[in-house]
């Protein structure tokens, strides 16, 4: 909340859109960082034909993240 006294003290609040983020150069770096962290959580990979196995892992508490591939 802006208070009148802040104006007298020459205080200002500045904001930026996306901070100091440069999409052209920073976005690929952010995606790489995110993807590297996601790989740590993949516990199982199953083909689509065995999708029920992925649900079984989830129900039993054995699967943190199951990747289901459409190709065998």
C-alpha positions in Angstrom: 0.0 0.0 0.0 1.4 3.4 -0.9 1.4 5.9 1.9 1.6 9.7 1.3 4.8 9.9 3.4 6.6 7.6 0.9 6.0 10.2 -1.8 7.6 12.9 0.3 10.6 10.7 1.0 11.0 10.0 -2.8 10.5 6.3 -2.4 9.3 4.4 -5.4 8.2 0.9 -6.1 9.3 -0.4 -9.5 8.2 -3.7 -11.1 9.2 -5.4 -14.3 7.4 -7.8 -16.6 9.2 -11.2 -16.3 11.9 -9.5 -14.1 15.3 -9.6 -15.8 14.3 -12.6 -17.9 15.4 -12.7 -21.6 13.2 -15.3 -23.3 15.4 -15.8 -26.3 18.5 -16.8 -24.3 17.1 -17.8 -20.9 14.2 -20.1 -22.0 16.3 -23.0 -23.4 18.4 -22.9 -20.2 15.3 -23.0 -17.9 13.8 -25.9 -19.9 17.1 -27.9 -19.6 17.2 -27.3 -15.9 13.6 -28.4 -15.5 13.9 -31.5 -17.7 17.1 -32.6 -15.8 15.2 -32.4 -12.5 12.2 -34.2 -13.9 14.2 -37.2 -15.0 15.1 -38.0 -11.4 11.5 -38.7 -10.5 10.8 -41.2 -13.3 10.5 -44.6 -11.6 8.9 -46.7 -14.4 8.4 -46.7 -18.1 5.7 -48.9 -19.6 4.2 -49.3 -23.0 0.6 -48.2 -23.6 -0.5 -51.9 -23.8 0.5 -52.2 -20.1 -1.1 -49.0 -18.9 -2.8 -50.9 -16.1 0.6 -51.8 -14.7 1.3 -48.1 -14.3 -1.9 -47.6 -12.3 -0.9 -50.6 -10.1 2.5 -49.0 -9.4 0.6 -45.8 -8.4 -1.9 -47.6 -6.1 0.8 -49.7 -4.4 2.9 -46.6 -3.9 5.8 -48.0 -5.9 5.7 -45.4 -8.7 6.5 -41.8 -8.3 6.3 -41.0 -12.0 5.4 -43.5 -14.7 6.1 -42.7 -18.4 3.6 -44.4 -20.7 4.9 -44.7 -24.3 2.6 -45.1 -27.2 5.1 -47.2 -29.1 6.1 -50.6 -27.9 
